[in-house]
Amino acid sequence: MIRQQRELQHAKNTLRHWRYYERNIQELQHYVKVSVLTFFKSLKQMEPEEVNWLAERYYISHKVTK
């Protein structure tokens, strides 16, 4: 249960920083870059409608975070 909550929180955090990761991928530390690349690969495997929904909720609606 606690592990699932941590994983969900991690996923939400990654989604909130989506634009930042996209713009700054080259500056990320190796372990963060690996995680972010996995995130981007996962997006490619999703249905376009799902990606659009996530983008509306996290990519478009949030300010760019540091």
Jmol script that loads the backbone (N, CA, C; Angstrom):
load data "model"
ATOM      1  N   MET A   1       0.826  -1.196   0.000  1.00  0.00           N
ATOM      2  CA  MET A   1       0.000   0.000   0.000  1.00  0.00           C
ATOM      3  C   MET A   1       0.867   1.256   0.000  1.00  0.00           C
ATOM      4  N   ILE A   2       1.853   1.313   0.888  1.00  0.00           N
ATOM      5  CA  ILE A   2       2.727   2.483   0.966  1.00  0.00           C
ATOM      6  C   ILE A   2       3.553   2.600  -0.308  1.00  0.00           C
ATOM      7  N   ARG A   3       4.013   1.473  -0.831  1.00  0.00           N
ATOM      8  CA  ARG A   3       4.792   1.486  -2.075  1.00  0.00           C
ATOM      9  C   ARG A   3       3.958   2.047  -3.222  1.00  0.00           C
ATOM     10  N   GLN A   4       2.699   1.646  -3.310  1.00  0.00           N
ATOM     11  CA  GLN A   4       1.815   2.148  -4.363  1.00  0.00           C
ATOM     12  C   GLN A   4       1.618   3.658  -4.232  1.00  0.00           C
ATOM     13  N   GLN A   5       1.494   4.141  -3.010  1.00  0.00           N
ATOM     14  CA  GLN A   5       1.337   5.573  -2.789  1.00  0.00           C
ATOM     15  C   GLN A   5       2.585   6.326  -3.217  1.00  0.00           C
ATOM     16  N   ARG A   6       3.760   5.775  -2.919  1.00  0.00           N
ATOM     17  CA  ARG A   6       5.023   6.413  -3.338  1.00  0.00           C
ATOM     18  C   ARG A   6       5.150   6.425  -4.850  1.00  0.00           C
ATOM     19  N   GLU A   7       4.785   5.317  -5.484  1.00  0.00           N
ATOM     20  CA  GLU A   7       4.864   5.243  -6.942  1.00  0.00           C
ATOM     21  C   GLU A   7       3.895   6.224  -7.591  1.00  0.00           C
ATOM     22  N   LEU A   8       2.706   6.349  -7.040  1.00  0.00           N
ATOM     23  CA  LEU A   8       1.740   7.306  -7.560  1.00  0.00           C
ATOM     24  C   LEU A   8       2.249   8.736  -7.388  1.00  0.00           C
ATOM     25  N   GLN A   9       2.811   9.038  -6.245  1.00  0.00           N
ATOM     26  CA  GLN A   9       3.362  10.364  -5.999  1.00  0.00           C
ATOM     27  C   GLN A   9       4.511  10.658  -6.948  1.00  0.00           C
ATOM     28  N   HIS A  10       5.362   9.671  -7.183  1.00  0.00           N
ATOM     29  CA  HIS A  10       6.476   9.829  -8.122  1.00  0.00           C
ATOM     30  C   HIS A  10       5.955  10.109  -9.533  1.00  0.00           C
ATOM     31  N   ALA A  11       4.925   9.382  -9.950  1.00  0.00           N
ATOM     32  CA  ALA A  11       4.341   9.588 -11.279  1.00  0.00           C
ATOM     33  C   ALA A  11       3.758  10.998 -11.400  1.00  0.00           C
ATOM     34  N   LYS A  12       3.045  11.444 -10.387  1.00  0.00           N
ATOM     35  CA  LYS A  12       2.477  12.788 -10.416  1.00  0.00           C
ATOM     36  C   LYS A  12       3.577  13.851 -10.459  1.00  0.00           C
ATOM     37  N   ASN A  13       4.634  13.626  -9.703  1.00  0.00           N
ATOM     38  CA  ASN A  13       5.750  14.562  -9.696  1.00  0.00           C
ATOM     39  C   ASN A  13       6.403  14.636 -11.080  1.00  0.00           C
ATOM     40  N   THR A  14       6.596  13.492 -11.701  1.00  0.00           N
ATOM     41  CA  THR A  14       7.172  13.459 -13.046  1.00  0.00           C
ATOM     42  C   THR A  14       6.267  14.196 -14.024  1.00  0.00           C
ATOM     43  N   LEU A  15       4.982  13.964 -13.939  1.00  0.00           N
ATOM     44  CA  LEU A  15       4.042  14.650 -14.830  1.00  0.00           C
ATOM     45  C   LEU A  15       4.060  16.161 -14.616  1.00  0.00           C
ATOM     46  N   ARG A  16       4.162  16.598 -13.378  1.00  0.00           N
ATOM     47  CA  ARG A  16       4.200  18.031 -13.083  1.00  0.00           C
ATOM     48  C   ARG A  16       5.446  18.702 -13.668  1.00  0.00           C
ATOM     49  N   HIS A  17       6.522  17.951 -13.788  1.00  0.00           N
ATOM     50  CA  HIS A  17       7.784  18.499 -14.293  1.00  0.00           C
ATOM     51  C   HIS A  17       8.025  18.161 -15.767  1.00  0.00           C
ATOM     52  N   TRP A  18       7.014  17.674 -16.436  1.00  0.00           N
ATOM     53  CA  TRP A  18       7.085  17.221 -17.811  1.00  0.00           C
ATOM     54  C   TRP A  18       7.766  18.255 -18.716  1.00  0.00           C
ATOM     55  N   ARG A  19       7.282  19.474 -18.709  1.00  0.00           N
ATOM     56  CA  ARG A  19       7.862  20.517 -19.579  1.00  0.00           C
ATOM     57  C   ARG A  19       9.315  20.795 -19.216  1.00  0.00           C
ATOM     58  N   TYR A  20       9.603  20.845 -17.943  1.00  0.00           N
ATOM     59  CA  TYR A  20      10.978  21.090 -17.504  1.00  0.00           C
ATOM     60  C   TYR A  20      11.900  19.994 -18.032  1.00  0.00           C
ATOM     61  N   TYR A  21      11.494  18.747 -17.873  1.00  0.00           N
ATOM     62  CA  TYR A  21      12.311  17.634 -18.339  1.00  0.00           C
ATOM     63  C   TYR A  21      12.506  17.702 -19.851  1.00  0.00           C
ATOM     64  N   GLU A  22      11.463  18.030 -20.553  1.00  0.00           N
ATOM     65  CA  GLU A  22      11.536  18.113 -22.000  1.00  0.00           C
ATOM     66  C   GLU A  22      12.535  19.190 -22.450  1.00  0.00           C
ATOM     67  N   ARG A  23      12.519  20.305 -21.774  1.00  0.00           N
ATOM     68  CA  ARG A  23      13.383  21.429 -22.142  1.00  0.00           C
ATOM     69  C   ARG A  23      14.815  21.302 -21.637  1.00  0.00           C
ATOM     70  N   ASN A  24      15.015  20.527 -20.589  1.00  0.00           N
ATOM     71  CA  ASN A  24      16.325  20.480 -19.937  1.00  0.00           C
ATOM     72  C   ASN A  24      16.914  19.077 -19.841  1.00  0.00           C
ATOM     73  N   ILE A  25      16.548  18.197 -20.730  1.00  0.00           N
ATOM     74  CA  ILE A  25      16.970  16.793 -20.644  1.00  0.00           C
ATOM     75  C   ILE A  25      18.489  16.655 -20.599  1.00  0.00           C
ATOM     76  N   GLN A  26      19.197  17.515 -21.300  1.00  0.00           N
ATOM     77  CA  GLN A  26      20.659  17.399 -21.363  1.00  0.00           C
ATOM     78  C   GLN A  26      21.334  17.781 -20.046  1.00  0.00           C
ATOM     79  N   GLU A  27      20.678  18.587 -19.228  1.00  0.00           N
ATOM     80  CA  GLU A  27      21.269  19.040 -17.971  1.00  0.00           C
ATOM     81  C   GLU A  27      20.961  18.141 -16.777  1.00  0.00           C
ATOM     82  N   LEU A  28      20.134  17.146 -16.976  1.00  0.00           N
ATOM     83  CA  LEU A  28      19.729  16.280 -15.871  1.00  0.00           C
ATOM     84  C   LEU A  28      20.849  15.331 -15.473  1.00  0.00           C
ATOM     85  N   GLN A  29      20.876  14.999 -14.199  1.00  0.00           N
ATOM     86  CA  GLN A  29      21.819  13.995 -13.722  1.00  0.00           C
ATOM     87  C   GLN A  29      21.429  12.647 -14.314  1.00  0.00           C
ATOM     88  N   HIS A  30      22.394  11.768 -14.422  1.00  0.00           N
ATOM     89  CA  HIS A  30      22.187  10.492 -15.115  1.00  0.00           C
ATOM     90  C   HIS A  30      20.983   9.710 -14.583  1.00  0.00           C
ATOM     91  N   TYR A  31      20.889   9.547 -13.277  1.00  0.00           N
ATOM     92  CA  TYR A  31      19.796   8.734 -12.727  1.00  0.00           C
ATOM     93  C   TYR A  31      18.427   9.371 -12.978  1.00  0.00           C
ATOM     94  N   VAL A  32      18.361  10.692 -13.004  1.00  0.00           N
ATOM     95  CA  VAL A  32      17.099  11.369 -13.308  1.00  0.00           C
ATOM     96  C   VAL A  32      16.794  11.220 -14.792  1.00  0.00           C
ATOM     97  N   LYS A  33      17.816  11.359 -15.625  1.00  0.00           N
ATOM     98  CA  LYS A  33      17.636  11.246 -17.071  1.00  0.00           C
ATOM     99  C   LYS A  33      17.098   9.872 -17.447  1.00  0.00           C
ATOM    100  N   VAL A  34      17.607   8.825 -16.815  1.00  0.00           N
ATOM    101  CA  VAL A  34      17.132   7.468 -17.091  1.00  0.00           C
ATOM    102  C   VAL A  34      15.642   7.358 -16.759  1.00  0.00           C
ATOM    103  N   SER A  35      15.250   7.884 -15.631  1.00  0.00           N
ATOM    104  CA  SER A  35      13.847   7.860 -15.229  1.00  0.00           C
ATOM    105  C   SER A  35      12.973   8.651 -16.204  1.00  0.00           C
ATOM    106  N   VAL A  36      13.459   9.797 -16.616  1.00  0.00           N
ATOM    107  CA  VAL A  36      12.694  10.655 -17.532  1.00  0.00           C
ATOM    108  C   VAL A  36      12.578  10.004 -18.910  1.00  0.00           C
ATOM    109  N   LEU A  37      13.629   9.380 -19.376  1.00  0.00           N
ATOM    110  CA  LEU A  37      13.559   8.694 -20.664  1.00  0.00           C
ATOM    111  C   LEU A  37      12.550   7.551 -20.617  1.00  0.00           C
ATOM    112  N   THR A  38      12.481   6.875 -19.495  1.00  0.00           N
ATOM    113  CA  THR A  38      11.467   5.833 -19.311  1.00  0.00           C
ATOM    114  C   THR A  38      10.074   6.438 -19.371  1.00  0.00           C
ATOM    115  N   PHE A  39       9.907   7.594 -18.747  1.00  0.00           N
ATOM    116  CA  PHE A  39       8.630   8.308 -18.786  1.00  0.00           C
ATOM    117  C   PHE A  39       8.233   8.628 -20.226  1.00  0.00           C
ATOM    118  N   PHE A  40       9.173   9.179 -21.015  1.00  0.00           N
ATOM    119  CA  PHE A  40       8.861   9.537 -22.398  1.00  0.00           C
ATOM    120  C   PHE A  40       8.551   8.303 -23.251  1.00  0.00           C
ATOM    121  N   LYS A  41       9.255   7.211 -23.015  1.00  0.00           N
ATOM    122  CA  LYS A  41       8.972   5.962 -23.731  1.00  0.00           C
ATOM    123  C   LYS A  41       7.578   5.450 -23.375  1.00  0.00           C
ATOM    124  N   SER A  42       7.205   5.600 -22.118  1.00  0.00           N
ATOM    125  CA  SER A  42       5.872   5.164 -21.685  1.00  0.00           C
ATOM    126  C   SER A  42       4.779   5.979 -22.359  1.00  0.00           C
ATOM    127  N   LEU A  43       5.018   7.277 -22.504  1.00  0.00           N
ATOM    128  CA  LEU A  43       4.033   8.118 -23.186  1.00  0.00           C
ATOM    129  C   LEU A  43       3.810   7.657 -24.621  1.00  0.00           C
ATOM    130  N   LYS A  44       4.884   7.236 -25.278  1.00  0.00           N
ATOM    131  CA  LYS A  44       4.776   6.770 -26.662  1.00  0.00           C
ATOM    132  C   LYS A  44       3.938   5.504 -26.776  1.00  0.00           C
ATOM    133  N   GLN A  45       3.868   4.726 -25.719  1.00  0.00           N
ATOM    134  CA  GLN A  45       3.117   3.475 -25.740  1.00  0.00           C
ATOM    135  C   GLN A  45       1.640   3.672 -25.412  1.00  0.00           C
ATOM    136  N   MET A  46       1.286   4.855 -24.974  1.00  0.00           N
ATOM    137  CA  MET A  46      -0.093   5.131 -24.582  1.00  0.00           C
ATOM    138  C   MET A  46      -0.924   5.541 -25.796  1.00  0.00           C
ATOM    139  N   GLU A  47      -2.217   5.419 -25.652  1.00  0.00           N
ATOM    140  CA  GLU A  47      -3.139   5.886 -26.679  1.00  0.00           C
ATOM    141  C   GLU A  47      -3.065   7.412 -26.757  1.00  0.00           C
ATOM    142  N   PRO A  48      -3.200   7.983 -27.949  1.00  0.00           N
ATOM    143  CA  PRO A  48      -3.137   9.445 -28.086  1.00  0.00           C
ATOM    144  C   PRO A  48      -4.130  10.188 -27.189  1.00  0.00           C
ATOM    145  N   GLU A  49      -5.307   9.620 -27.004  1.00  0.00           N
ATOM    146  CA  GLU A  49      -6.309  10.261 -26.151  1.00  0.00           C
ATOM    147  C   GLU A  49      -5.825  10.347 -24.710  1.00  0.00           C
ATOM    148  N   GLU A  50      -5.156   9.305 -24.251  1.00  0.00           N
ATOM    149  CA  GLU A  50      -4.627   9.295 -22.885  1.00  0.00           C
ATOM    150  C   GLU A  50      -3.515  10.336 -22.724  1.00  0.00           C
ATOM    151  N   VAL A  51      -2.633  10.406 -23.702  1.00  0.00           N
ATOM    152  CA  VAL A  51      -1.549  11.384 -23.646  1.00  0.00           C
ATOM    153  C   VAL A  51      -2.124  12.796 -23.687  1.00  0.00           C
ATOM    154  N   ASN A  52      -3.118  13.019 -24.527  1.00  0.00           N
ATOM    155  CA  ASN A  52      -3.755  14.340 -24.596  1.00  0.00           C
ATOM    156  C   ASN A  52      -4.393  14.722 -23.268  1.00  0.00           C
ATOM    157  N   TRP A  53      -5.028  13.755 -22.617  1.00  0.00           N
ATOM    158  CA  TRP A  53      -5.650  14.029 -21.323  1.00  0.00           C
ATOM    159  C   TRP A  53      -4.592  14.414 -20.295  1.00  0.00           C
ATOM    160  N   LEU A  54      -3.508  13.641 -20.255  1.00  0.00           N
ATOM    161  CA  LEU A  54      -2.426  13.958 -19.326  1.00  0.00           C
ATOM    162  C   LEU A  54      -1.807  15.313 -19.644  1.00  0.00           C
ATOM    163  N   ALA A  55      -1.626  15.598 -20.925  1.00  0.00           N
ATOM    164  CA  ALA A  55      -1.045  16.882 -21.334  1.00  0.00           C
ATOM    165  C   ALA A  55      -1.933  18.038 -20.896  1.00  0.00           C
ATOM    166  N   GLU A  56      -3.222  17.912 -21.084  1.00  0.00           N
ATOM    167  CA  GLU A  56      -4.144  18.972 -20.649  1.00  0.00           C
ATOM    168  C   GLU A  56      -4.079  19.174 -19.145  1.00  0.00           C
ATOM    169  N   ARG A  57      -3.941  18.101 -18.441  1.00  0.00           N
ATOM    170  CA  ARG A  57      -3.944  18.185 -16.976  1.00  0.00           C
ATOM    171  C   ARG A  57      -2.601  18.636 -16.395  1.00  0.00           C
ATOM    172  N   TYR A  58      -1.500  18.167 -16.957  1.00  0.00           N
ATOM    173  CA  TYR A  58      -0.191  18.421 -16.358  1.00  0.00           C
ATOM    174  C   TYR A  58       0.743  19.292 -17.203  1.00  0.00           C
ATOM    175  N   TYR A  59       0.749  19.112 -18.504  1.00  0.00           N
ATOM    176  CA  TYR A  59       1.710  19.813 -19.357  1.00  0.00           C
ATOM    177  C   TYR A  59       1.249  21.235 -19.652  1.00  0.00           C
ATOM    178  N   ILE A  60       0.021  21.376 -20.046  1.00  0.00           N
ATOM    179  CA  ILE A  60      -0.501  22.674 -20.469  1.00  0.00           C
ATOM    180  C   ILE A  60      -0.942  23.524 -19.291  1.00  0.00           C
ATOM    181  N   SER A  61      -1.540  22.920 -18.297  1.00  0.00           N
ATOM    182  CA  SER A  61      -2.159  23.689 -17.215  1.00  0.00           C
ATOM    183  C   SER A  61      -1.189  24.171 -16.146  1.00  0.00           C
ATOM    184  N   HIS A  62       0.016  23.620 -16.079  1.00  0.00           N
ATOM    185  CA  HIS A  62       0.951  24.006 -15.044  1.00  0.00           C
ATOM    186  C   HIS A  62       2.028  24.930 -15.585  1.00  0.00           C
ATOM    187  N   LYS A  63       2.454  25.823 -14.729  1.00  0.00           N
ATOM    188  CA  LYS A  63       3.588  26.669 -15.089  1.00  0.00           C
ATOM    189  C   LYS A  63       4.839  25.800 -15.147  1.00  0.00           C
ATOM    190  N   VAL A  64       5.823  26.278 -15.887  1.00  0.00           N
ATOM    191  CA  VAL A  64       7.089  25.558 -15.938  1.00  0.00           C
ATOM    192  C   VAL A  64       7.720  25.616 -14.556  1.00  0.00           C
ATOM    193  N   THR A  65       8.112  24.468 -14.055  1.00  0.00           N
ATOM    194  CA  THR A  65       8.736  24.401 -12.742  1.00  0.00           C
ATOM    195  C   THR A  65      10.243  24.375 -12.912  1.00  0.00           C
ATOM    196  N   LYS A  66      10.917  24.735 -11.849  1.00  0.00           N
ATOM    197  CA  LYS A  66      12.382  24.780 -11.897  1.00  0.00           C
ATOM    198  C   LYS A  66      12.968  23.416 -12.006  1.00  0.00           C
TER     199      LYS A  66
END
end "model"
wireframe off; spacefill off
backbone 0.3
color backbone group
